[in-house]
Amino acid sequence: MDLFAPRHLLIILVIVLLVFGTKKLKSIGSDLGSAVRGFKDSMRDAEQEPTETPPSEPKQLANSDKPAEKTAADKAAADKKTAA
C-alpha cells in the first residue's frame, strides 16, 4: 500500500483543518508564501551583485586651491601657540 495515496492525503487534510481551522491555515499559508518570496528575492539579488567590490577612491575637492579645513586638534594647537 502506498503511504501517500490520495485517500490518505485527504484524511490528513481533514484532520489538519479540524485542528487548526481555516483562518489559521490561511495565515500560515500567506506567511509561508511571503517567506519563500523573500528568500527568492534575496537569492536573486545576491546573484546580481558582484562578488568582489572594488575599493572606493577618496573623493577629491572640487577646488584644490582652497586650503583644507582645520580640525579641532589643529585649532587647539594654534591657540596654544598664540597664547604662549
N, CA and C atoms as an extended XYZ file, in Angstrom:
252
Properties=species:S:1:pos:R:3:atomname:S:1:resname:S:1:resid:I:1 pbc="F F F"
N         0.838       -1.178        0.000 N   MET     1
C         0.000        0.000        0.000 CA  MET     1
C         0.884        1.244        0.000 C   MET     1
N         0.476        2.235       -0.769 N   ASP     2
C         1.231        3.471       -0.897 CA  ASP     2
C         0.993        4.370        0.323 C   ASP     2
N         2.074        4.957        0.831 N   LEU     3
C         1.981        5.790        2.026 CA  LEU     3
C         1.214        7.092        1.748 C   LEU     3
N         1.434        7.689        0.584 N   PHE     4
C         0.785        8.960        0.248 CA  PHE     4
C        -0.283        8.778       -0.827 C   PHE     4
N        -1.149        7.863       -0.614 N   ALA     5
C        -2.260        7.649       -1.528 CA  ALA     5
C        -3.241        8.821       -1.396 C   ALA     5
N        -4.004        9.129       -2.414 N   PRO     6
C        -4.944       10.256       -2.345 CA  PRO     6
C        -5.907       10.155       -1.161 C   PRO     6
N        -6.299        8.952       -0.830 N   ARG     7
C        -7.225        8.779        0.285 CA  ARG     7
C        -6.559        9.171        1.611 C   ARG     7
N        -5.283        8.796        1.768 N   HIS     8
C        -4.553        9.164        2.977 CA  HIS     8
C        -4.343       10.672        3.070 C   HIS     8
N        -3.985       11.283        1.955 N   LEU     9
C        -3.776       12.731        1.948 CA  LEU     9
C        -5.065       13.485        2.276 C   LEU     9
N        -6.192       12.985        1.813 N   LEU    10
C        -7.477       13.616        2.110 CA  LEU    10
C        -7.795       13.515        3.603 C   LEU    10
N        -7.525       12.384        4.198 N   ILE    11
C        -7.761       12.214        5.640 CA  ILE    11
C        -6.855       13.152        6.440 C   ILE    11
N        -5.588       13.258        6.044 N   ILE    12
C        -4.656       14.164        6.728 CA  ILE    12
C        -5.116       15.611        6.601 C   ILE    12
N        -5.596       15.996        5.434 N   LEU    13
C        -6.083       17.359        5.220 CA  LEU    13
C        -7.283       17.665        6.106 C   LEU    13
N        -8.203       16.741        6.230 N   VAL    14
C        -9.379       16.937        7.089 CA  VAL    14
C        -8.956       17.082        8.553 C   VAL    14
N        -8.019       16.271        8.997 N   ILE    15
C        -7.548       16.360       10.394 CA  ILE    15
C        -6.864       17.701       10.640 C   ILE    15
N        -6.043       18.143        9.698 N   VAL    16
C        -5.361       19.440        9.843 CA  VAL    16
C        -6.377       20.564        9.885 C   VAL    16
N        -7.406       20.513        9.047 N   LEU    17
C        -8.452       21.544        9.059 CA  LEU    17
C        -9.183       21.575       10.403 C   LEU    17
N        -9.452       20.402       10.962 N   LEU    18
C       -10.133       20.352       12.252 CA  LEU    18
C        -9.255       20.893       13.385 C   LEU    18
N        -7.975       20.614       13.324 N   VAL    19
C        -7.073       21.040       14.397 CA  VAL    19
C        -6.795       22.540       14.329 C   VAL    19
N        -6.456       23.044       13.158 N   PHE    20
C        -6.038       24.439       13.048 CA  PHE    20
C        -7.161       25.395       12.678 C   PHE    20
N        -8.092       24.992       11.899 N   GLY    21
C        -9.144       25.880       11.433 CA  GLY    21
C        -8.710       26.580       10.151 C   GLY    21
N        -9.688       27.103        9.421 N   THR    22
C        -9.390       27.692        8.111 CA  THR    22
C        -8.658       29.020        8.230 C   THR    22
N        -8.982       29.837        9.228 N   LYS    23
C        -8.320       31.139        9.356 CA  LYS    23
C        -6.838       30.976        9.672 C   LYS    23
N        -6.533       30.068       10.568 N   LYS    24
C        -5.139       29.846       10.949 CA  LYS    24
C        -4.354       29.269        9.770 C   LYS    24
N        -4.955       28.354        9.024 N   LEU    25
C        -4.267       27.781        7.866 CA  LEU    25
C        -4.028       28.833        6.791 C   LEU    25
N        -4.983       29.750        6.630 N   LYS    26
C        -4.817       30.812        5.636 CA  LYS    26
C        -3.657       31.722        6.024 C   LYS    26
N        -3.568       32.075        7.303 N   SER    27
C        -2.468       32.947        7.729 CA  SER    27
C        -1.127       32.220        7.653 C   SER    27
N        -1.113       30.934        7.983 N   ILE    28
C         0.130       30.159        7.873 CA  ILE    28
C         0.572       30.090        6.416 C   ILE    28
N        -0.365       29.881        5.508 N   GLY    29
C        -0.034       29.811        4.078 CA  GLY    29
C         0.492       31.125        3.544 C   GLY    29
N        -0.127       32.235        3.942 N   SER    30
C         0.347       33.528        3.445 CA  SER    30
C         1.706       33.873        4.042 C   SER    30
N         1.933       33.534        5.311 N   ASP    31
C         3.243       33.772        5.924 CA  ASP    31
C         4.327       32.935        5.252 C   ASP    31
N         3.999       31.695        4.977 N   LEU    32
C         4.959       30.821        4.316 CA  LEU    32
C         5.253       31.303        2.895 C   LEU    32
N         4.228       31.746        2.191 N   GLY    33
C         4.418       32.263        0.835 CA  GLY    33
C         5.283       33.508        0.808 C   GLY    33
N         5.053       34.431        1.758 N   SER    34
C         5.872       35.654        1.789 CA  SER    34
C         7.316       35.335        2.182 C   SER    34
N         7.509       34.346        3.031 N   ALA    35
C         8.867       33.951        3.407 CA  ALA    35
C         9.612       33.363        2.216 C   ALA    35
N         8.934       32.521        1.447 N   VAL    36
C         9.557       31.917        0.270 CA  VAL    36
C         9.859       32.996       -0.767 C   VAL    36
N         8.921       33.943       -0.957 N   ARG    37
C         9.133       35.044       -1.899 CA  ARG    37
C        10.337       35.892       -1.488 C   ARG    37
N        10.434       36.203       -0.195 N   GLY    38
C        11.568       36.987        0.292 CA  GLY    38
C        12.886       36.256        0.108 C   GLY    38
N        12.880       34.951        0.332 N   PHE    39
C        14.092       34.156        0.131 CA  PHE    39
C        14.510       34.166       -1.328 C   PHE    39
N        13.547       34.009       -2.238 N   LYS    40
C        13.873       34.020       -3.665 CA  LYS    40
C        14.413       35.376       -4.087 C   LYS    40
N        13.816       36.465       -3.585 N   ASP    41
C        14.287       37.806       -3.922 CA  ASP    41
C        15.713       38.033       -3.430 C   ASP    41
N        16.003       37.592       -2.223 N   SER    42
C        17.356       37.780       -1.698 CA  SER    42
C        18.371       36.942       -2.469 C   SER    42
N        17.984       35.757       -2.891 N   MET    43
C        18.886       34.927       -3.692 CA  MET    43
C        19.131       35.569       -5.055 C   MET    43
N        18.094       36.143       -5.653 N   ARG    44
C        18.235       36.804       -6.945 CA  ARG    44
C        19.133       38.034       -6.815 C   ARG    44
N        18.976       38.808       -5.725 N   ASP    45
C        19.811       39.976       -5.500 CA  ASP    45
C        21.265       39.577       -5.269 C   ASP    45
N        21.475       38.478       -4.562 N   ALA    46
C        22.842       38.015       -4.299 CA  ALA    46
C        23.521       37.573       -5.586 C   ALA    46
N        22.783       37.022       -6.512 N   GLU    47
C        23.365       36.601       -7.787 CA  GLU    47
C        23.729       37.795       -8.646 C   GLU    47
N        22.964       38.876       -8.550 N   GLN    48
C        23.208       40.044       -9.389 CA  GLN    48
C        24.359       40.900       -8.874 C   GLN    48
N        24.632       40.895       -7.574 N   GLU    49
C        25.712       41.694       -7.016 CA  GLU    49
C        27.049       41.064       -7.368 C   GLU    49
N        28.037       41.908       -7.634 N   PRO    50
C        29.365       41.339       -7.907 CA  PRO    50
C        29.948       40.744       -6.629 C   PRO    50
N        30.773       39.718       -6.800 N   THR    51
C        31.319       39.039       -5.628 CA  THR    51
C        32.365       39.893       -4.932 C   THR    51
N        33.167       40.630       -5.683 N   GLU    52
C        34.177       41.486       -5.084 CA  GLU    52
C        33.866       42.930       -5.422 C   GLU    52
N        33.819       43.760       -4.406 N   THR    53
C        33.557       45.174       -4.601 CA  THR    53
C        34.890       45.904       -4.680 C   THR    53
N        35.131       46.669       -5.757 N   PRO    54
C        36.398       47.384       -5.835 CA  PRO    54
C        36.460       48.465       -4.758 C   PRO    54
N        37.658       48.715       -4.220 N   PRO    55
C        37.752       49.736       -3.174 CA  PRO    55
C        37.405       51.105       -3.735 C   PRO    55
N        36.698       51.873       -2.952 N   SER    56
C        36.289       53.194       -3.415 CA  SER    56
C        37.448       54.167       -3.246 C   SER    56
N        37.622       55.027       -4.236 N   GLU    57
C        38.688       56.009       -4.179 CA  GLU    57
C        38.189       57.222       -3.409 C   GLU    57
N        39.078       57.882       -2.659 N   PRO    58
C        38.646       59.071       -1.925 CA  PRO    58
C        38.277       60.183       -2.900 C   PRO    58
N        37.252       60.913       -2.536 N   LYS    59
C        36.794       61.994       -3.393 CA  LYS    59
C        37.723       63.191       -3.236 C   LYS    59
N        38.037       63.822       -4.351 N   GLN    60
C        38.898       64.996       -4.317 CA  GLN    60
C        38.043       66.244       -4.233 C   GLN    60
N        38.599       67.267       -3.633 N   LEU    61
C        37.879       68.532       -3.533 CA  LEU    61
C        37.732       69.148       -4.908 C   LEU    61
N        36.610       69.813       -5.148 N   ALA    62
C        36.378       70.447       -6.437 CA  ALA    62
C        37.362       71.596       -6.642 C   ALA    62
N        37.583       72.376       -5.602 N   ASN    63
C        38.536       73.480       -5.670 CA  ASN    63
C        39.779       73.086       -4.899 C   ASN    63
N        40.809       72.621       -5.601 N   SER    64
C        42.020       72.193       -4.917 CA  SER    64
C        42.841       73.387       -4.454 C   SER    64
N        42.487       74.618       -4.872 N   ASP    65
C        43.205       75.810       -4.446 CA  ASP    65
C        42.896       76.155       -2.992 C   ASP    65
N        41.720       75.757       -2.504 N   LYS    66
C        41.333       76.073       -1.135 CA  LYS    66
C        42.140       75.226       -0.161 C   LYS    66
N        42.582       75.819        0.958 N   PRO    67
C        43.261       75.003        1.966 CA  PRO    67
C        42.254       74.127        2.690 C   PRO    67
N        42.739       73.022        3.206 N   ALA    68
C        41.861       72.106        3.930 CA  ALA    68
C        41.419       72.749        5.233 C   ALA    68
N        40.211       72.414        5.692 N   GLU    69
C        39.699       72.968        6.943 CA  GLU    69
C        40.495       72.416        8.108 C   GLU    69
N        40.657       73.249        9.135 N   LYS    70
C        41.397       72.823       10.312 CA  LYS    70
C        40.503       71.984       11.200 C   LYS    70
N        41.086       70.967       11.790 N   THR    71
C        40.337       70.144       12.732 CA  THR    71
C        40.381       70.781       14.101 C   THR    71
N        39.642       70.257       15.027 N   ALA    72
C        39.603       70.800       16.383 CA  ALA    72
C        40.969       70.711       17.045 C   ALA    72
N        41.720       69.647       16.777 N   ALA    73
C        43.052       69.490       17.366 CA  ALA    73
C        44.010       70.540       16.802 C   ALA    73
N        43.901       70.822       15.497 N   ASP    74
C        44.751       71.843       14.890 CA  ASP    74
C        44.442       73.221       15.469 C   ASP    74
N        43.162       73.497       15.682 N   LYS    75
C        42.764       74.781       16.241 CA  LYS    75
C        43.262       74.926       17.668 C   LYS    75
N        43.212       73.857       18.447 N   ALA    76
C        43.675       73.903       19.829 CA  ALA    76
C        45.182       74.130       19.872 C   ALA    76
N        45.923       73.481       18.980 N   ALA    77
C        47.369       73.662       18.936 CA  ALA    77
C        47.716       75.090       18.527 C   ALA    77
N        46.984       75.656       17.595 N   ALA    78
C        47.221       77.035       17.163 CA  ALA    78
C        46.907       78.016       18.297 C   ALA    78
N        45.873       77.753       19.073 N   ASP    79
C        45.526       78.610       20.210 CA  ASP    79
C        46.605       78.574       21.273 C   ASP    79
N        47.211       77.404       21.498 N   LYS    80
C        48.283       77.284       22.494 CA  LYS    80
C        49.520       78.054       22.048 C   LYS    80
N        49.816       78.037       20.740 N   LYS    81
C        50.985       78.762       20.234 CA  LYS    81
C        50.797       80.263       20.382 C   LYS    81
N        49.595       80.753       20.115 N   THR    82
C        49.343       82.205       20.208 CA  THR    82
C        49.303       82.645       21.662 C   THR    82
N        48.859       81.783       22.574 N   ALA    83
C        48.789       82.145       23.979 CA  ALA    83
C        50.174       82.141       24.614 C   ALA    83
N        51.107       81.404       24.105 N   ALA    84
C        52.433       81.306       24.723 CA  ALA    84
C        53.325       82.422       24.348 C   ALA    84
